[in-house]
Amino acid sequence: MEISRLDSRLPSPMPTTTTQSPSTLKAVMERARQQVDSALDRYLPAVEPEGQSACPARLAEAMRYSVQAGGKRLRPVLALLAAKACGASEADAMASACALEMVHTYSLIHDDLPAMDDDDLRRGRPTCHKAFDEATAILAGDALLTLAFEIVAKDTHPAPAAVRCIQILAEASGPMGMVGGQMADLEAEGRTDGTVERLEAIHRRKTGALLMAPLCMGAAVAQASVEVTQGLERYGRSIGLAFQIIDDLLDVQGDEAKLGKRAQKDSDLGKWTYPGLLGIQASRDKAQALADDAVKALAPLGEKAAVLRDLAWTLLERDR
């Protein structure tokens, strides 16, 4: 698809007012990411010799290869931040946080398969099906998806919070959410009748649903009020779409070495994108407006949501 008004670089984001220094926000995010990484290591099956583990070693290795490949851990970190803003502890939300990262990783494994996006590189190294084989990659994705629901059911308390988190995760990742969005995205490839409204409908499901889920799960764990929960849901909905717009911009103009994956792949596949439909500057402006709306949605939480507020603006500046 032809990209209109293509500039040589991404326009600078509009100036915003943050309550924390970038270094402080980075430290908070890094601490949360490390906590998630440690918990994921505990939850993932160990790679053990045949006969010493219920999980086949090759399957465990493929699961760990994909989950431990790095990444921003944005979804699990959002769950921890939302829970903390609502008065719960990070430990209370850790099962949900890890489950979100497992579901996200499963989706990446399957998206990279030859039957879908056919990618060879993910997070700077060979995709799961290239490092292992297609059958193992499919099973590794399946295993991560089912393990995600197991750990939420076992380690989220009280029971009503566990049930609610399972419902949120299932809705966000299933046919009305991420999976449905991926199907709609595949169906749209190569078509020339794309509109911003139809693209937004795809991305609210494909990417947005699993970015809104962490906020709702964090609120559920904390048993937050309806007002606070609705505010976090609106925040998640807005940053989810803003995140996808920036992702589209990076695919057009991002540094492949920083991205850790092939650039220009969306246009090569004939996918609808925001830069393709709106142009570069209008896409950037839309992302900014969504980030501003996300910040307004946090009003019921006041200063408890300072990190979430600053994060919304910082997402506009990411380069991978």
Residue pairs with C-beta under 8 A, 6 or more apart in sequence:
1 192
1 194
1 267
1 270
1 271
1 272
1 273
1 276
2 276
3 252
3 267
3 273
3 275
3 276
3 279
3 280
4 275
4 276
4 279
5 279
5 280
5 281
6 252
6 275
6 280
7 253
7 280
7 281
9 253
10 249
10 250
10 253
10 280
10 284
11 280
11 281
11 284
13 284
13 288
13 313
13 316
13 317
14 288
16 291
16 313
18 25
18 309
18 310
18 313
18 314
19 303
19 306
19 309
19 310
20 28
20 306
20 307
20 310
22 314
25 307
25 310
25 311
25 314
28 307
29 77
29 311
32 73
32 76
32 77
32 80
32 81
32 90
33 72
33 73
33 77
35 80
35 90
35 94
36 73
36 76
36 77
36 80
36 94
36 97
36 98
36 101
37 68
37 73
39 94
39 97
39 98
40 67
40 68
40 98
40 101
40 102
41 68
43 98
43 102
43 147
43 151
44 60
44 63
44 64
44 67
44 68
44 147
45 53
45 54
45 55
45 59
45 60
45 63
46 53
46 55
46 60
47 57
47 60
47 61
47 64
48 57
48 60
49 57
50 56
50 57
53 60
55 143
58 132
58 136
59 136
59 139
59 140
59 143
61 132
62 128
62 131
62 132
62 136
62 137
62 139
62 140
63 140
63 143
63 144
63 147
65 128
65 131
65 132
65 140
66 105
66 108
66 109
66 122
66 128
66 140
66 144
67 101
67 102
67 105
67 144
69 122
69 123
69 124
69 125
70 123
70 124
70 260
71 101
71 105
71 123
72 320
73 101
74 211
74 243
75 97
75 100
75 101
75 104
75 210
75 211
75 213
75 214
76 97
76 98
76 100
76 101
76 214
77 97
77 214
78 211
78 214
78 215
78 218
78 236
78 308
78 311
79 93
79 96
79 97
79 100
79 214
79 215
79 217
79 218
79 221
80 90
80 93
80 94
80 97
80 218
81 218
81 307
81 308
81 311
82 93
82 214
82 215
82 216
82 217
82 218
82 219
82 222
82 232
82 308
83 89
83 90
83 92
83 93
83 218
83 219
83 221
83 222
84 90
84 93
84 218
85 218
85 232
85 301
85 304
85 305
85 307
85 308
86 218
86 219
86 221
86 222
86 224
86 228
86 232
86 301
86 304
87 222
87 224
87 304
88 218
88 221
88 222
88 223
92 156
92 157
92 221
92 222
93 217
93 218
93 221
93 222
94 155
95 151
95 152
95 154
95 155
95 156
96 152
96 156
96 165
96 169
96 214
96 217
96 218
96 220
96 221
97 214
98 148
98 151
99 148
99 149
99 151
99 152
99 165
99 169
100 148
100 169
100 210
100 213
100 214
100 217
102 144
102 145
102 147
102 148
102 151
103 144
103 145
103 148
103 169
103 173
103 178
103 210
104 210
105 141
105 144
106 140
106 141
106 142
106 144
106 145
106 148
107 141
107 173
107 178
107 182
107 210
108 122
109 127
109 128
109 129
109 137
109 138
109 140
109 141
109 144
110 116
110 137
110 138
110 141
111 117
111 119
111 182
112 118
112 119
112 122
112 127
112 128
112 129
112 137
113 129
113 134
113 137
113 138
114 129
114 134
116 182
116 186
117 265
117 269
119 127
119 261
119 262
119 265
120 126
120 127
120 130
120 262
121 127
121 260
121 261
121 262
122 128
122 260
122 261
123 260
123 261
124 260
124 261
125 131
125 260
127 137
128 136
128 137
128 140
128 141
129 136
129 137
132 140
145 173
148 169
149 166
149 169
149 170
152 162
152 165
152 166
152 169
153 162
153 166
156 162
156 165
156 221
161 220
161 221
161 223
164 220
165 217
165 220
165 221
168 213
168 216
168 217
168 220
169 213
169 217
171 177
171 209
171 213
172 178
172 209
172 210
172 212
172 213
173 179
173 209
173 210
173 213
174 180
176 205
177 205
177 209
177 210
178 205
178 206
178 207
178 209
178 210
180 205
181 202
181 203
181 204
181 205
181 206
181 207
181 209
182 206
184 201
184 202
184 205
184 206
185 202
185 206
185 271
188 194
188 198
188 199
188 202
188 271
188 272
189 269
189 270
189 271
190 269
190 270
191 270
191 272
194 272
194 276
194 277
195 277
196 274
196 277
196 278
198 272
199 272
199 273
199 274
199 277
200 241
202 272
203 240
203 241
203 244
204 237
204 240
204 241
206 244
207 240
207 241
207 243
207 244
207 247
208 236
208 237
208 240
208 241
208 243
208 244
209 240
210 240
211 236
211 239
211 240
211 243
212 233
212 236
212 237
212 240
213 236
214 236
215 232
215 233
215 235
215 236
216 229
216 232
216 233
216 236
218 232
219 228
219 229
219 232
219 233
220 229
224 232
225 300
227 300
228 300
228 301
231 297
231 298
231 299
231 300
231 301
232 297
232 298
232 301
234 293
234 294
234 297
235 294
235 295
235 297
235 298
235 308
235 312
236 294
238 290
238 291
238 293
238 294
238 297
238 312
239 290
239 291
239 294
239 311
239 312
239 315
241 290
242 286
242 287
242 288
242 290
242 291
242 294
242 312
242 315
242 316
243 315
244 274
245 274
245 283
245 284
245 286
245 287
245 290
246 287
246 315
246 316
246 318
248 266
248 273
248 274
248 275
248 276
248 283
249 274
249 275
249 280
249 283
249 284
249 287
250 259
250 263
250 318
250 319
250 320
251 263
251 264
251 265
251 266
251 267
251 273
252 263
252 264
252 266
252 267
252 273
252 275
252 280
253 280
254 263
254 319
254 320
255 263
255 319
255 320
256 262
256 263
258 319
258 320
259 320
260 320
266 273
267 273
267 276
274 283
274 286
275 283
278 286
284 316
287 316
288 316
291 312
291 313
291 315
291 316
294 312
295 309
295 312
295 313
298 305
298 308
298 309
301 308
